[in-house]
Amino acid sequence: MEIIDAHAHVYPEKIAKKATETIGVFYDIEMEMPAGTPEQLLEDGARAGVSRYVIHSVATTAHQVRSINEFIYRETLEHPEFIGFITLHQDLTDGEIEHEVEWALEHGLRGIKLHPDFQKFNIDDPTAERFYRAAGDRLPILFHVGDDRYDFSAPARLVRMARKHPEVSFIAAHFGGYRCWDESPSYLGLPNVYFDTCSSLPFISTEEAKRLIDMHGADKFFFATDFPMWDATAELERFNKIPLTDTEREMILSTNIKRLLKLK
């Protein structure tokens, strides 16, 4: 089966080691990779049979947005295996947000990645709604969701925005909420919310993963690693332990993300 990693962070070589270490400290997790470079992502994914990757990075200041988006774009040009998502920041002006979205569409980038806990904004803040109005039905938004230490990315906040902005496709990372998996039922009845599997399978049981997939439907999930946090081979082994049909497995590994992002 084709395998697409729907959630991977990459960094320029000169800052990759520091960025990776910072993420590890933030989550108190020993990172699987010493540095999250694009080349390392390709090497790690190849060992697991991954053929394509959704790549992104997160801006912690408005000043970083342009350079990050240009870096992601350059990587998609150099590596056809990469599918690029831009980042945005809440301190951008309305015009700057619209410019980045239009630029993404013109340059073949496929979505937006936001991390409320790193960027320090609430998903349902009025200033964040500018992202959703700019994205509309043109670019899906991948959110880090959930962390019991913070409230910025609480699942309830995303649920409110998904109801208010039904035209936007939202991807709730980490089975809908890192360390907030018991809040997953709050997403029921929202056809515009999808989920990925990353940074969850090391912490929840196979039975719980199966229950969450059955709750929302296998057509709503994407396989993902959260590189450089987790090794692709280990993540795939964890995923393959979930008792799914071949059709469901294929949907999660590649078919669903190709449909959402309109990939060939």
C-alpha positions in Angstrom: 0.0 0.0 0.0 1.1 3.6 -0.6 2.1 5.4 2.6 1.9 9.2 3.0 3.1 10.8 6.1 0.5 13.5 6.7 2.3 15.5 9.4 6.1 16.1 9.4 8.2 19.1 10.6 11.4 20.0 8.8 14.0 22.7 9.4 16.9 24.2 7.6 20.1 22.3 8.5 21.6 25.3 10.4 18.8 25.4 12.9 17.5 21.8 12.8 19.3 20.4 15.8 18.3 23.4 18.0 14.7 23.3 16.8 14.5 19.5 17.5 16.0 19.9 20.9 13.5 22.7 21.7 10.5 20.5 20.8 11.9 17.6 22.9 12.2 19.9 25.9 8.7 21.4 25.4 7.1 17.9 25.5 9.7 16.3 27.8 10.2 13.6 25.2 13.5 12.2 23.9 13.4 13.0 20.2 13.8 10.0 17.8 15.9 12.1 15.4 18.9 14.2 16.4 17.9 16.9 13.9 14.8 17.3 11.7 16.3 18.1 8.3 14.5 17.3 5.1 17.2 14.8 4.2 16.8 12.9 7.4 13.0 12.8 7.0 13.5 11.2 3.6 15.9 8.6 5.0 13.7 7.8 7.9 10.6 7.5 5.8 12.2 5.4 3.2 13.0 2.7 5.7 9.3 2.5 6.5 8.2 2.6 2.8 6.8 6.2 3.0 6.6 7.7 -0.5 5.2 11.2 0.2 5.2 13.6 3.1 3.2 16.7 4.2 5.9 19.1 5.5 5.6 22.3 7.5 7.1 24.4 10.2 5.6 26.8 12.7 6.4 30.5 13.0 6.6 31.8 16.6 6.9 35.4 15.4 5.2 37.2 12.5 8.7 38.0 11.1 9.5 34.3 10.6 6.4 33.6 8.4 7.8 34.6 5.0 11.1 32.9 5.4 9.5 29.7 6.7 7.0 29.6 3.8 9.7 30.2 1.2 11.9 27.4 2.8 9.0 24.9 2.6 8.3 25.9 -1.0 11.9 25.4 -2.0 11.9 22.0 -0.4 8.9 21.0 -2.4 10.7 22.0 -5.6 13.8 20.1 -4.7 12.0 17.0 -3.4 8.8 16.0 -5.3 8.0 13.7 -2.4 7.1 16.7 -0.3 3.7 18.3 -0.1 4.0 21.8 1.5 1.9 23.6 4.1 2.5 27.2 5.0 2.4 28.8 8.4 0.8 32.0 9.6 1.0 34.1 12.8 -1.6 36.0 14.7 0.5 39.2 14.6 0.2 39.4 10.8 -2.1 42.0 9.3 -5.2 41.0 7.5 -3.5 41.9 4.2 -0.4 39.9 5.1 -2.5 36.8 5.9 -4.4 37.1 2.6 -1.1 37.5 0.8 0.4 34.3 2.3 -2.7 32.3 1.4 -2.8 33.6 -2.1 0.9 33.0 -2.5 0.5 29.4 -1.2 -2.2 28.8 -3.8 -0.1 30.3 -6.6 2.9 28.1 -5.6 1.1 24.8 -5.2 1.2 24.6 -1.4 -1.7 22.6 -0.1 -2.6 23.7 3.4 -1.8 25.7 6.6 -0.1 24.5 9.8 -0.7 26.2 13.1 0.4 25.3 16.6 -1.6 27.4 19.2 0.5 26.2 22.2 3.8 27.3 20.5 2.3 30.4 19.0 0.3 31.3 22.1 -3.1 32.1 20.7 -6.5 30.5 21.4 -8.0 28.6 18.4 -11.3 30.5 18.9 -9.8 34.0 19.4 -11.3 36.6 17.1 -7.8 37.3 15.7 -7.4 33.7 14.8 -10.7 33.7 12.8 -8.9 35.8 10.2 -7.0 32.6 9.3 -10.2 30.8 8.7 -11.8 33.5 6.6 -8.7 33.7 4.5 -8.4 29.9 4.1 -12.1 29.4 3.4 -12.6 26.2 1.3 -9.3 26.7 -0.5 -6.7 25.4 2.0 -7.2 23.0 4.9 -5.8 23.9 8.3 -3.8 21.4 10.3 -3.9 22.2 14.0 -1.8 20.9 16.8 -4.7 20.1 19.2 -4.7 19.3 22.9 -2.3 19.4 25.9 -3.5 19.1 29.4 -0.9 21.7 30.4 -2.4 24.5 28.3 -5.7 25.7 27.1 -4.8 27.4 23.8 -5.5 24.3 21.7 -8.3 22.7 23.7 -10.5 20.5 21.5 -13.6 22.5 22.6 -12.1 25.6 20.9 -11.6 23.8 17.6 -15.1 22.4 17.8 -16.6 25.9 18.2 -14.7 27.1 15.1 -15.5 24.1 13.0 -19.2 24.8 13.7 -18.8 28.5 13.0 -16.8 28.0 9.8 -18.2 24.9 8.1 -16.5 25.8 4.8 -13.1 25.3 6.3 -11.5 21.8 6.5 -9.8 21.4 9.8 -7.3 18.6 10.7 -7.2 18.0 14.4 -3.8 16.4 15.0 -3.1 13.6 17.5 -6.4 11.8 17.2 -8.1 15.1 17.9 -6.2 16.1 21.0 -2.8 15.2 22.5 -3.4 14.0 26.1 -7.1 14.9 25.6 -8.2 11.8 23.8 -11.3 11.4 26.1 -12.7 14.6 24.5 -12.9 13.0 21.1 -16.7 12.6 21.2 -17.0 16.4 21.0 -16.1 16.3 17.3 -19.0 14.0 16.4 -21.4 15.6 13.8 -18.7 17.8 12.3 -18.0 16.7 8.7 -15.3 19.3 8.2 -13.0 17.9 10.9 -10.4 15.3 10.2 -7.7 13.6 12.4 -4.2 12.3 12.1 -2.6 9.5 14.1 0.8 11.1 15.2 2.1 11.5 18.7 -0.7 9.3 20.1 0.0 5.6 19.4 2.9 5.5 21.9 0.5 6.6 24.6 -2.9 5.0 23.9 -3.7 1.4 23.6 -4.4 -0.4 20.3 -8.0 -0.9 21.6 -8.4 2.8 22.2 -7.0 3.8 18.8 -9.5 1.4 17.2 -12.3 2.8 19.2 -11.5 6.4 18.2 -11.2 5.4 14.5 -14.5 3.6 14.6 -16.2 6.5 16.4 -15.4 9.0 13.6 -15.0 6.6 10.7 -11.8 5.5 9.0 -12.4 8.0 6.2 -11.6 10.8 8.6 -8.0 9.7 9.6 -4.5 10.2 8.1 -1.4 8.3 9.1 1.3 10.6 10.4 4.6 10.5 12.3 5.1 14.0 13.7 8.7 13.8 12.5 11.3 14.3 14.1 9.4 13.2 17.2 8.9 9.6 16.2 10.6 7.0 13.9 8.4 6.2 10.9 9.1 2.4 11.1 8.0 2.3 14.7 4.9 4.4 14.1 3.9 2.2 11.2 4.3 -0.9 13.3 2.1 0.6 16.0 -0.5 1.6 13.4 -0.5 -1.9 11.8 -1.4 -3.4 15.1 -4.8 -1.7 15.0 -7.4 -4.3 13.7 -8.6 -2.6 10.5 -9.8 -3.9 7.2 -7.4 -3.6 4.2 -9.7 -0.9 2.8 -9.7 1.0 6.1 -5.9 0.7 6.3 -5.4 1.9 2.8 -7.7 4.9 3.4 -5.8 6.0 6.4 -2.3 5.4 4.9 -2.9 7.4 1.7 -6.4 7.6 0.2 -7.9 10.0 2.6 -5.2 12.6 2.5 -5.0 12.4 -1.3 -8.7 13.1 -1.5 -8.6 16.1 0.9 -5.6 17.7 -0.7 -6.6 16.8 -4.2 -3.4 14.9 -4.9 -2.9 12.7 -7.9 
